[in-house]
Amino acid sequence: MNLVARPCRALTGEVSIPGDKSCSHRALILGAIADGKTRIRGLLESSDVLSTIAALRALGVQIEKCGKGEWVVNGGQWSTPADAVDCGNSGTSARLLIGALSSMPGVSATVTGDSSLSSRPMARLTGPLVQMGARIDGGDRLPLSVHGGRLGGIEHRNVPPSAQVKSAVLIAGLSTNAPVRIVEPVPSRDHTEIMLAAFGCPVSVDDTPGGWVITLGNQRRLLGCDLTIGADPSSAAFPLVAAAIAPGSDVLVRGMLVNPLRTGLYETLESMGADIELSNERIQSGEIVADIRLRYAPLRACHVRADRISAMIDEIPALSVACAFADGESVIEGLSELRVKESDRLGRIVAGLTACGVVALADGDALRIFGRGRARGGARITTHGDHRIAMAFLMLGLGASNPVEVDEAAMIATSFPDFTDTMRGIGADIE
């Protein structure tokens, strides 16, 4: 299925954004480990999250849907599955499940995925788990066979920063009484730390001269709880960036997750001159959420340094579109991780922008975009199965002089199932 986005007038109205993908995965997996029932509201029902649900069910976990976005997980003992556990295209599912499985004595499973996921490196994950005593058969790619057992402690230096690796280590550490500490010179997403506390396992985070030190608490038995998940800032990035480049736009997102380690895009847009307003800030299941409103204003170029990338890594495709419509040269540093996402995301951004008449180049692990306040568009973008590339260039088409087509769009459902209808609801011309 291909989609075409045509230049449109102002985008206006309230946008309904699905629950955060990172938090949805973690809520399901921690709920499956916890004793008792966990009720989750606002769960993202995307194909990636459904892969986590299917994987947990294959491992013997009972999970029931009670309504739209509302699920109940009956936690407890996992069991060895009859077949391989298929995580589809979801790297978060695979990495966090490998961490959980490695600490479950008597449970063995082979974790696999589709061709895209099976091409993504896993050594950064398996290295610290093996150091803790995990038995994992395989190389640097899926499939990997995990044989659960008693693990020891670890002090792991999380470089380069990876929230998935950190989370897998913390989850694996729940089964041991030994110290589990992670040091991060640059902090990565902390949803696992926050959510573990909701399940009854406090995690301390200390700012030291050597970096952030995350220590798993001594009380490691998880108890089922009620969770409400905020709107996903990575999904909200697309309609909000579209509003930032379409004159006259005024778009509102309610209940968006504004965790300080996830707001890099919005802080950058504000520095570029975007008119952004946050209101109604509150705590929801341990996370900060707020309503965010963006009104169109002319954009200027930005310079994003490497130490800010972890707070916006999934939003770089959307930011690149904003930079294409800014005035001047934008530089985004520290993007080596984009080479090993669902596609070579850095290469796809440069190729797509170039096809749309925007001068852009990869300079090592930096992206340089020479914006002129407008973009020609008029291109057919090869997405290589990358959902964020598809959505980003459809947003470019809404603000460009000519339509932009993406060669496939079904994979957008991995993170934003109702993307097309949501965008049409605020005035976007996408078909």
C-alpha positions as CSV (number, residue, x, y, z in Angstrom):
1,M,0.0,0.0,0.0
2,N,1.4,3.4,-1.1
3,L,0.3,6.8,0.1
4,V,0.4,10.3,-1.4
5,A,0.5,13.5,0.7
6,R,-0.5,16.7,-1.2
7,P,0.2,20.3,-0.2
8,C,-2.6,21.4,2.1
9,R,-3.8,24.5,3.9
10,A,-3.5,25.0,7.7
11,L,-3.8,22.0,9.9
12,T,-6.1,22.7,12.8
13,G,-7.8,20.8,15.7
14,E,-7.2,18.3,18.4
15,V,-5.1,15.2,17.6
16,S,-5.7,11.8,19.3
17,I,-2.3,10.2,19.8
18,P,-2.0,6.6,20.8
19,G,-0.2,5.4,24.0
20,D,3.6,5.5,24.2
21,K,5.2,2.5,22.5
22,S,8.1,2.2,24.9
23,C,5.8,2.3,28.0
24,S,3.4,-0.2,26.4
25,H,6.0,-2.8,25.9
26,R,7.3,-2.4,29.4
27,A,3.9,-2.5,31.0
28,L,3.1,-5.8,29.4
29,I,6.4,-7.5,30.2
30,L,6.7,-6.2,33.8
31,G,3.0,-7.1,34.3
32,A,3.8,-10.6,33.0
33,I,6.6,-11.0,35.6
34,A,4.6,-9.5,38.5
35,D,2.5,-11.4,40.9
36,G,-1.2,-10.8,40.4
37,K,-3.1,-8.8,37.9
38,T,-2.0,-5.6,36.1
39,R,-4.6,-3.5,34.4
40,I,-3.2,-1.2,31.6
41,R,-5.1,1.7,30.1
42,G,-4.0,3.6,27.1
43,L,-2.0,0.7,25.7
44,L,-0.8,1.2,22.1
45,E,-2.4,-1.5,20.0
46,S,0.2,-1.3,17.2
47,S,1.7,-4.3,15.4
48,D,4.9,-4.0,17.5
49,V,3.0,-4.1,20.8
50,L,0.8,-6.9,19.6
51,S,4.0,-8.8,18.9
52,T,4.9,-8.5,22.6
53,I,1.4,-9.7,23.5
54,A,1.7,-12.7,21.2
55,A,5.2,-13.5,22.5
56,L,4.0,-13.4,26.1
57,R,1.0,-15.6,25.4
58,A,3.4,-18.1,23.7
59,L,5.3,-18.2,26.9
60,G,2.2,-19.1,28.9
61,V,1.1,-15.6,30.1
62,Q,-2.6,-14.9,30.2
63,I,-3.4,-11.5,28.7
64,E,-7.0,-10.3,28.0
65,K,-8.4,-7.3,26.2
66,C,-11.2,-5.5,28.1
67,G,-11.8,-2.6,25.7
68,K,-10.0,-0.2,23.4
69,G,-6.5,0.3,24.8
70,E,-7.5,-1.5,28.0
71,W,-5.8,-4.9,28.8
72,V,-5.3,-7.1,31.9
73,V,-2.1,-9.1,32.4
74,N,-2.2,-12.1,34.8
75,G,1.4,-12.3,35.9
76,G,3.3,-15.3,37.2
77,Q,5.3,-18.3,36.0
78,W,6.4,-18.4,32.4
79,S,6.7,-21.7,30.5
80,T,8.9,-23.1,27.7
81,P,7.0,-22.5,24.4
82,A,6.4,-25.2,21.8
83,D,7.8,-23.1,19.0
84,A,10.2,-20.1,18.6
85,V,9.0,-16.8,20.0
86,D,8.4,-14.5,17.1
87,C,8.9,-10.8,17.8
88,G,8.0,-9.6,14.3
89,N,9.7,-6.3,13.6
90,S,9.9,-5.2,17.3
91,G,13.4,-4.8,18.7
92,T,12.0,-3.7,22.0
93,S,10.0,-6.9,22.3
94,A,13.1,-9.1,21.5
95,R,15.6,-7.3,23.7
96,L,13.4,-7.0,26.8
97,L,12.1,-10.6,26.5
98,I,15.6,-11.9,26.2
99,G,16.5,-10.1,29.4
100,A,13.5,-11.5,31.2
101,L,13.9,-15.1,29.9
102,S,17.6,-15.2,30.9
103,S,16.6,-15.0,34.5
104,M,13.9,-17.7,34.6
105,P,15.2,-21.1,35.7
106,G,13.6,-24.0,33.8
107,V,12.4,-21.9,30.9
108,S,14.1,-22.0,27.5
109,A,13.0,-20.2,24.3
110,T,14.3,-19.3,20.9
111,V,13.6,-15.6,20.1
112,T,13.3,-14.7,16.5
113,G,11.9,-11.9,14.3
114,D,11.3,-10.9,10.7
115,S,14.1,-10.3,8.2
116,S,14.6,-6.6,9.3
117,L,14.8,-7.4,13.0
118,S,17.1,-10.4,12.3
119,S,19.6,-8.0,10.6
120,R,19.9,-5.8,13.7
121,P,22.9,-6.3,16.1
122,M,22.3,-8.0,19.5
123,A,25.8,-8.2,21.0
124,R,25.4,-5.0,23.0
125,L,22.5,-6.8,24.7
126,T,23.8,-10.3,25.1
127,G,27.3,-9.1,26.4
128,P,26.1,-7.8,29.8
129,L,23.6,-10.6,30.2
130,V,26.2,-13.3,29.7
131,Q,28.4,-11.4,32.1
132,M,25.6,-11.9,34.7
133,G,25.6,-15.6,34.0
134,A,23.0,-15.9,31.2
135,R,23.1,-18.8,28.8
136,I,22.4,-17.5,25.3
137,D,23.2,-19.5,22.2
138,G,23.7,-17.7,18.9
139,G,25.7,-14.9,17.5
140,D,25.2,-11.2,17.0
141,R,21.8,-11.6,15.3
142,L,18.5,-13.3,15.9
143,P,17.5,-16.0,16.3
144,L,18.9,-16.5,19.8
145,S,18.2,-19.3,22.2
146,V,17.9,-18.3,25.8
147,H,18.1,-20.8,28.7
148,G,16.9,-19.3,31.9
149,G,18.9,-19.7,35.1
150,R,20.1,-18.0,38.3
151,L,22.0,-14.9,37.5
152,G,24.5,-12.8,39.4
153,G,25.0,-9.0,39.7
154,I,26.7,-6.6,37.4
155,E,28.0,-3.1,37.0
156,H,27.5,-2.2,33.4
157,R,28.6,0.9,31.6
158,N,25.9,1.7,29.1
159,V,27.9,3.1,26.2
160,P,26.6,4.1,23.7
161,P,23.4,4.8,25.6
162,S,20.7,2.3,25.0
163,A,17.4,2.2,27.0
164,Q,16.7,-1.3,25.7
165,V,20.0,-2.7,26.9
166,K,19.6,-1.0,30.3
167,S,16.1,-2.2,30.6
168,A,17.0,-5.8,29.8
169,V,19.8,-5.8,32.4
170,L,17.4,-4.3,35.1
171,I,14.7,-6.9,34.2
172,A,17.2,-9.7,34.3
173,G,18.5,-8.4,37.7
174,L,15.0,-8.9,39.3
175,S,15.8,-12.6,40.0
176,T,19.1,-12.0,41.9
177,N,19.9,-10.5,45.3
178,A,23.3,-9.4,44.0
179,P,24.0,-5.7,43.3
180,V,22.9,-4.5,39.8
181,R,24.2,-1.1,38.8
182,I,24.3,0.7,35.4
183,V,26.5,3.7,34.7
184,E,25.4,6.1,31.9
185,P,27.6,9.1,30.9
186,V,24.6,10.2,28.9
187,P,21.1,9.3,30.3
188,S,18.8,7.1,28.1
189,R,15.1,6.7,28.5
190,D,14.1,5.9,32.1
191,H,10.6,4.4,31.6
192,T,11.7,1.1,33.0
193,E,13.1,2.7,36.2
194,I,9.9,4.7,36.7
195,M,7.6,1.7,36.0
196,L,9.6,-0.7,38.2
197,A,8.8,1.6,41.1
198,A,5.1,1.4,40.3
199,F,5.4,-2.4,40.5
200,G,7.1,-2.1,43.9
201,C,10.8,-2.3,43.0
202,P,12.4,1.1,43.6
203,V,15.3,2.1,41.5
204,S,17.7,4.8,42.6
205,V,19.3,7.2,40.1
206,D,22.3,9.3,41.2
207,D,24.1,12.0,39.3
208,T,27.8,11.4,39.9
209,P,31.0,12.8,38.4
210,G,31.3,9.6,36.4
211,G,27.7,9.8,35.0
212,W,24.3,8.7,36.0
213,V,24.3,5.6,38.3
214,I,21.2,3.5,38.2
215,T,20.9,0.9,41.0
216,L,18.2,-1.8,41.3
217,G,16.5,-1.7,44.7
218,N,16.8,-4.6,47.2
219,Q,13.0,-5.3,47.0
220,R,12.7,-7.0,43.7
221,R,9.4,-8.9,43.9
222,L,6.9,-7.2,41.5
223,L,3.3,-6.9,42.4
224,G,0.5,-6.2,39.8
225,C,-0.8,-2.7,39.6
226,D,-2.9,-0.3,37.6
227,L,-1.2,1.8,34.9
228,T,-2.3,4.5,32.5
229,I,0.0,5.2,29.6
230,G,0.5,8.7,28.2
231,A,0.3,9.7,24.5
232,D,3.5,8.8,22.6
233,P,5.7,11.8,21.9
234,S,7.4,10.0,19.0
235,S,4.0,9.6,17.2
236,A,2.9,13.1,18.2
237,A,6.1,14.4,16.4
238,F,4.5,13.9,13.0
239,P,1.3,16.0,13.2
240,L,3.1,18.6,15.3
241,V,6.0,18.9,12.8
242,A,3.4,19.1,10.0
243,A,1.8,22.0,11.8
244,A,5.2,23.6,12.2
245,I,5.7,23.8,8.5
246,A,2.1,24.5,7.3
247,P,1.3,28.2,7.6
248,G,-1.7,29.0,9.8
249,S,-1.7,25.7,11.6
250,D,-2.8,25.3,15.2
251,V,-2.8,21.7,16.6
252,L,-3.4,20.3,20.1
253,V,-2.3,17.0,21.7
254,R,-3.7,16.1,25.1
255,G,-2.1,13.9,27.7
256,M,1.2,13.6,26.0
257,L,4.2,12.0,27.8
258,V,6.6,14.9,28.6
259,N,9.3,12.8,30.4
260,P,12.4,15.1,30.3
261,L,14.3,12.3,28.5
262,R,11.8,12.3,25.7
263,T,11.3,16.0,24.9
264,G,14.4,16.7,22.8
265,L,12.4,17.3,19.6
266,Y,10.1,19.8,21.2
267,E,12.9,21.7,22.9
268,T,14.7,21.8,19.6
269,L,11.5,23.0,17.7
270,E,11.1,25.7,20.3
271,S,14.7,26.9,19.8
272,M,13.9,27.0,16.0
273,G,11.1,29.5,16.7
274,A,8.1,27.1,16.8
275,D,5.2,28.4,18.9
276,I,4.8,25.6,21.5
277,E,2.7,25.8,24.7
278,L,2.5,23.2,27.4
279,S,-0.4,23.2,29.9
280,N,-2.1,21.0,32.5
281,E,1.1,19.2,33.6
282,R,0.4,16.3,35.9
283,I,1.8,13.0,37.2
284,Q,0.2,9.8,35.7
285,S,1.5,6.4,36.7
286,G,4.8,8.0,37.7
287,E,5.3,9.8,34.4
288,I,4.8,13.5,33.6
289,V,2.1,14.2,31.0
290,A,0.8,17.5,29.7
291,D,-1.3,19.0,26.9
292,I,0.9,20.4,24.1
293,R,-0.2,23.0,21.5
294,L,1.8,24.0,18.5
295,R,0.9,27.1,16.3
296,Y,2.7,27.7,13.1
297,A,5.7,30.2,13.1
298,P,8.6,30.6,10.7
299,L,11.5,28.3,11.6
300,R,15.2,29.0,11.8
301,A,18.1,26.5,11.5
302,C,19.3,24.5,14.5
303,H,22.5,22.8,15.8
304,V,21.8,19.7,17.8
305,R,24.8,18.2,19.6
306,A,25.3,14.5,20.2
307,D,24.5,14.6,23.9
308,R,20.9,15.5,23.1
309,I,20.2,12.7,20.6
310,S,19.2,10.1,23.2
311,A,16.2,12.3,24.1
312,M,15.0,12.4,20.5
313,I,16.5,9.5,18.6
314,D,13.1,8.3,17.1
315,E,12.1,11.8,16.2
316,I,15.1,12.6,13.9
317,P,13.2,11.8,10.7
318,A,10.5,14.3,11.8
319,L,13.1,16.9,12.8
320,S,14.8,16.6,9.5
321,V,11.6,17.6,7.8
322,A,11.3,20.7,10.0
323,C,14.9,21.6,9.2
324,A,14.1,21.4,5.5
325,F,11.6,24.2,6.0
326,A,13.8,26.2,8.3
327,D,16.0,29.1,7.1
328,G,19.7,28.2,7.1
329,E,22.0,25.3,7.7
330,S,20.9,22.8,10.4
331,V,23.4,20.3,11.8
332,I,22.4,17.3,13.8
333,E,25.3,15.3,15.4
334,G,25.7,11.9,16.9
335,L,23.5,9.9,14.6
336,S,25.5,6.6,14.2
337,E,22.6,4.6,15.8
338,L,20.3,5.6,12.9
339,R,22.4,3.3,10.7
340,V,21.1,0.2,12.5
341,K,17.4,1.1,13.0
342,E,14.6,-0.5,10.9
343,S,16.6,0.7,7.9
344,D,19.8,2.8,7.4
345,R,17.6,5.7,8.6
346,L,20.3,8.3,8.2
347,G,20.9,7.3,4.6
348,R,17.1,7.2,3.9
349,I,16.7,10.7,5.3
350,V,19.4,12.1,3.0
351,A,18.1,10.3,0.0
352,G,14.5,11.4,0.6
353,L,15.4,15.0,1.3
354,T,17.6,15.1,-1.8
355,A,14.8,13.7,-4.0
356,C,12.5,16.4,-2.7
357,G,14.9,19.2,-3.7
358,V,16.4,19.8,-0.3
359,V,20.2,19.9,-0.1
360,A,21.2,17.4,2.6
361,L,24.2,15.2,3.3
362,A,25.6,12.8,5.9
363,D,28.9,14.1,7.3
364,G,30.2,11.1,9.3
365,D,27.6,10.5,11.9
366,A,26.2,14.1,11.5
367,L,23.3,15.2,9.3
368,R,23.6,18.6,7.5
369,I,20.4,20.1,6.0
370,F,20.4,23.4,4.1
371,G,16.9,24.7,4.5
372,R,15.4,27.5,2.4
373,G,12.1,27.8,4.2
374,R,10.4,25.6,1.6
375,A,10.7,22.3,-0.2
376,R,9.9,21.3,-3.8
377,G,8.6,17.8,-3.0
378,G,7.4,15.9,-6.1
379,A,9.2,12.7,-5.3
380,R,8.4,9.0,-4.7
381,I,10.2,7.9,-1.5
382,T,11.6,4.4,-1.1
383,T,11.0,3.7,2.6
384,H,12.8,0.3,2.9
385,G,10.0,-0.8,5.3
386,D,10.7,2.0,7.8
387,H,7.6,3.4,9.4
388,R,9.1,6.7,10.6
389,I,10.7,7.4,7.2
390,A,7.2,6.9,5.6
391,M,5.5,9.2,8.1
392,A,8.2,11.9,7.9
393,F,8.1,12.3,4.2
394,L,4.3,12.3,4.1
395,M,4.5,15.3,6.5
396,L,7.0,16.9,4.1
397,G,4.5,16.5,1.3
398,L,1.8,18.4,3.2
399,G,4.1,21.5,3.3
400,A,5.9,21.1,0.0
401,S,5.1,22.7,-3.4
402,N,4.3,19.3,-4.9
403,P,2.9,16.0,-3.6
404,V,5.1,13.3,-2.1
405,E,4.5,9.6,-2.4
406,V,5.8,6.8,-0.2
407,D,6.3,3.4,-1.8
408,E,4.7,1.5,1.1
409,A,2.8,2.4,4.2
410,A,1.3,-0.7,5.8
411,M,4.3,-0.8,8.3
412,I,3.2,2.5,9.8
413,A,0.9,0.3,11.9
414,T,4.0,-0.8,13.9
415,S,3.7,2.4,15.9
416,F,0.7,4.5,14.7
417,P,-2.2,2.4,13.5
418,D,-4.6,5.2,12.9
419,F,-2.0,7.6,11.4
420,T,-3.8,8.4,8.1
421,D,-7.3,8.9,9.7
422,T,-5.7,11.0,12.4
423,M,-4.0,13.3,10.0
424,R,-7.0,13.6,7.8
425,G,-9.0,14.7,10.8
426,I,-6.9,17.9,11.1
427,G,-7.0,18.7,7.4
428,A,-4.2,16.7,5.8
429,D,-4.7,15.6,2.2
430,I,-3.3,12.0,2.4
431,E,-4.7,9.1,0.3
